[in-house]
Amino acid sequence: QVQLVESGGGLVQPGGSLGLSCTVSGDTFTIYNMGWYRQAPGKERDVVATIDISGNLVEDDSVKGRFTLSRVNTRTTVFLQMNHLKPEDTAVYFCYCLGPNCRQYWGKGTAVSVSH
């Protein structure tokens, strides 16, 4: 059984920083893509940043220059460093990975709240 174990998140003031970590545990398989999505209240789930098996990075324009996604530990863990956080970054952040046969796996989500 595959699990995406998320950690990090919390409450931070505007301009602050947080880090989110996600590790794939359980059955081993080739991870073709991995990263983070987020869902703000009343909105759809959107991509934040993902990295594919070749190391190609996709980032939403709203986080470019502020967020950094990195891949560690033989590609089963990703870390999202979030700097210069804004209130509009407030959302539930979901870890995501893509395995063989286009099967998608999702974490349970971790809340990030940016406010005074």
Stockholm file with secondary structure:
# STOCKHOLM 1.0

chainA/1-116         QVQLVESGGGLVQPGGSLGLSCTVSGDTFTIYNMGWYRQAPGKERDVVATIDISGNLVEDDSVKGRFTLSRVNTRTTVFLQMNHLKPEDTAVYFCYCLGPNCRQYWGKGTAVSVSH
#=GR chainA/1-116 SS CEEEEEEECEEECTTCCEEEEEEEEESCCCCCEEEEEEECTTSCEEEEEEEETTCCEEECGGGTTTEEEEEETTTTEEEEEECSCCGGGCEEEEEEEECGGGCEEECCCEEEEECC
#=GC SS_cons         CEEEEEEECEEECTTCCEEEEEEEEESCCCCCEEEEEEECTTSCEEEEEEEETTCCEEECGGGTTTEEEEEETTTTEEEEEECSCCGGGCEEEEEEEECGGGCEEECCCEEEEECC
//
